[in-house]
């Protein structure tokens, strides 16, 4: 790997989200359209309208009782 490639990789934030359709990239907290309805969250690209992520909020997993 050359120095230019490693410098570019190190300068990016880890939390950057990329649009698969138009290559828009930004941290999820900066520029993306976030639509929340009930327990669902959709992240939409502000440039092309592509849905980059759609999730349902799930409750924390419960632990099964131990069989000691």
GUPA-923917 format. One record per residue: residue number from 1; residue in three letters; x, y, z of N, C-alpha, C, O in turn. Coordinates in steps of 0.001 Angstrom, whole numbers. Each point is the difference from the previous one (the first is absolute). Layout:
<sites>
(NUM,"ALA",(X,Y,Z),(X,Y,Z),(X,Y,Z),(X,Y,Z))
...
</sites>
This chain:
<sites>
(1,"UNK",(858,-1171,0),(-858,1171,0),(898,1226,0),(986,58,734))
(2,"UNK",(-1327,905,-1548),(822,1206,-50),(-423,989,1081),(-1063,-146,605))
(3,"UNK",(1897,1147,-368),(-262,976,1066),(-1277,784,-242),(-713,309,955))
(4,"UNK",(399,24,-2210),(-1214,769,-290),(-1253,-773,389),(-928,572,572))
(5,"UNK",(892,-1854,-876),(-1167,-821,323),(-175,-133,1502),(-1123,90,496))
(6,"UNK",(2207,-301,241),(-120,-149,1448),(-391,1316,663),(-755,-9,973))
(7,"UNK",(1251,1143,-1475),(-386,1295,553),(-1480,260,-221),(-678,490,902))
(8,"UNK",(159,-812,-2097),(-1414,193,-297),(-856,-860,917),(-1013,469,519))
(9,"UNK",(1403,-1702,-315),(-771,-911,854),(-23,497,1437),(-1041,-62,654))
(10,"UNK",(2164,552,-152),(68,474,1377),(-760,1302,205),(-434,280,1118))
(11,"UNK",(262,518,-2156),(-672,1281,158),(-1517,-126,12),(-681,943,402))
(12,"UNK",(130,-2072,-829),(-1452,-201,-2),(-503,-377,1383),(695,-668,765))
(13,"UNK",(-1898,1100,-455),(-626,-411,1246),(-522,-1416,-157),(-370,-406,-1101))
(14,"UNK",(336,-344,2183),(-497,-1368,-62),(-1503,-51,-203),(-515,-986,-527))
(15,"UNK",(-186,2006,926),(-1455,-29,-51),(-565,595,-1289),(-1127,493,-7))
(16,"UNK",(1885,-533,-1067),(-467,546,-1272),(-895,-1025,-683),(341,-1179,-90))
(17,"UNK",(-1488,1643,-389),(-945,-839,-735),(92,373,-1471),(73,1180,-342))
(18,"UNK",(-76,-2185,-530),(150,207,-1435),(-1286,-397,-716),(-597,-1028,319))
(19,"UNK",(170,1835,-1281),(-1150,-336,-827),(472,-913,-1128),(952,331,-707))
(20,"UNK",(-1601,-1461,536),(378,-962,-1036),(-400,474,-1396),(523,-505,-994))
(21,"UNK",(-1430,1456,906),(-492,464,-1300),(794,1177,-566),(338,7,-1184))
(22,"UNK",(-38,989,2024),(619,1221,-543),(1339,356,636),(591,1023,-344))
(23,"UNK",(-113,-1836,1248),(1288,196,677),(33,1176,977),(1087,433,384))
(24,"UNK",(-2246,99,31),(-36,1012,1062),(582,-640,1253),(-299,-1156,299))
(25,"UNK",(1117,1884,428),(554,-522,1244),(85,1094,1044),(456,1109,-278))
(26,"UNK",(-895,-1429,1469),(36,905,1144),(-255,-816,1256),(-554,-1096,-79))
(27,"UNK",(951,1614,1240),(-413,-662,1237),(-1525,-13,59),(-650,906,-521))
(28,"UNK",(91,-1906,1141),(-1459,-131,41),(-643,1210,669),(-1159,315,-272))
(29,"UNK",(1900,364,1147),(-544,1169,693),(126,1285,-810),(-385,1068,474))
(30,"UNK",(921,-1159,-1692),(261,1213,-776),(-481,-146,-1440),(740,-475,-861))
(31,"UNK",(-1971,881,605),(-469,65,-1379),(-992,-1058,-423),(-806,247,-897))
(32,"UNK",(834,-1410,1505),(-937,-1055,-373),(-1399,340,518),(-141,626,1050))
(33,"UNK",(-878,-1033,-1780),(-1380,193,443),(-390,-1219,821),(75,-1130,-484))
(34,"UNK",(-484,1355,1708),(-381,-1105,882),(-1485,121,286),(-463,999,550))
(35,"UNK",(-281,-2037,-935),(-1442,-33,185),(-308,-1063,1042),(340,-1171,-172))
(36,"UNK",(-990,1592,1262),(-360,-930,1061),(-1516,-68,78),(-680,1021,97))
(37,"UNK",(168,-2238,-141),(-1441,-214,105),(-239,-1213,883),(335,-1127,-364))
(38,"UNK",(-922,1377,1535),(-204,-1093,946),(1339,-556,439),(850,730,511))
(39,"UNK",(-664,-2037,-714),(1276,-615,379),(904,-242,-1207),(922,-814,70))
(40,"UNK",(-1178,1511,-1168),(817,-161,-1201),(790,1275,-291),(-490,1110,210))
(41,"UNK",(1726,-1288,-700),(847,1119,-382),(519,-241,-1415),(525,-1072,-302))
(42,"UNK",(-673,2070,-559),(471,-88,-1376),(979,1137,-250),(-271,1155,329))
(43,"UNK",(1420,-1500,-919),(1016,988,-345),(-16,146,-1521),(191,-972,-731))
(44,"UNK",(-425,2216,262),(-181,275,-1425),(1089,964,-481),(331,966,687))
(45,"UNK",(214,-1235,-1862),(1017,877,-592),(-657,1321,-393),(-1029,0,-675))
(46,"UNK",(1612,1124,1090),(-583,1293,-338),(198,389,-1463),(-710,865,-512))
(47,"UNK",(1670,-1497,-162),(273,339,-1398),(-890,-742,-988),(-513,600,-945))
(48,"UNK",(325,-1920,1158),(-727,-789,-1005),(-1260,-682,530),(-778,-540,-787))
(49,"UNK",(559,552,2113),(-1200,-601,565),(93,-1491,256),(-986,-617,403))
(50,"UNK",(2154,21,-628),(192,-1436,238),(-96,-298,1498),(530,754,815))
(51,"UNK",(-1203,-1848,-449),(-78,-419,1389),(1295,-745,328),(237,-1103,-494))
(52,"UNK",(585,1712,1322),(1293,-580,344),(-114,-1006,1131),(805,-927,87))
(53,"UNK",(-1798,1097,785),(-164,-904,1133),(-1432,84,501),(-591,1080,46))
(54,"UNK",(42,-2217,325),(-1347,-56,581),(37,-1049,1094),(329,-1160,-249))
(55,"UNK",(-665,1569,1457),(61,-917,1141),(-1218,144,896),(-628,1055,88))
(56,"UNK",(331,-2140,558),(-1019,-6,1034),(711,-17,1342),(917,-793,213))
(57,"UNK",(-1337,1663,685),(587,23,1328),(-396,-1282,717),(-1180,-336,101))
(58,"UNK",(2165,-356,384),(-272,-1254,715),(349,177,1462),(941,711,352))
(59,"UNK",(-1715,-1368,489),(291,70,1427),(1258,-812,295),(392,-866,-782))
(60,"UNK",(219,1152,1895),(1206,-718,393),(-319,-1470,180),(-1081,-348,475))
(61,"UNK",(2011,-520,-851),(-259,-1422,130),(-148,-395,1468),(659,558,877))
(62,"UNK",(-1509,-1500,-633),(-184,-488,1360),(806,-1262,184),(220,-747,-953))
(63,"UNK",(221,504,2172),(763,-1192,275),(-929,-1108,472),(-917,231,788))
(64,"UNK",(1165,-1415,-1273),(-780,-1151,441),(449,-375,1414),(1161,209,352))
(65,"UNK",(-2060,-757,455),(393,-415,1352),(1083,-1076,-83),(-10,-847,-892))
(66,"UNK",(933,901,1832),(1068,-991,54),(-545,-1336,481),(-888,-48,851))
(67,"UNK",(1413,-1012,-1388),(-454,-1353,363),(1000,-636,967),(481,-1106,-252))
(68,"UNK",(-164,1787,1348),(977,-535,979),(-612,-1071,840),(667,-560,869))
</sites>
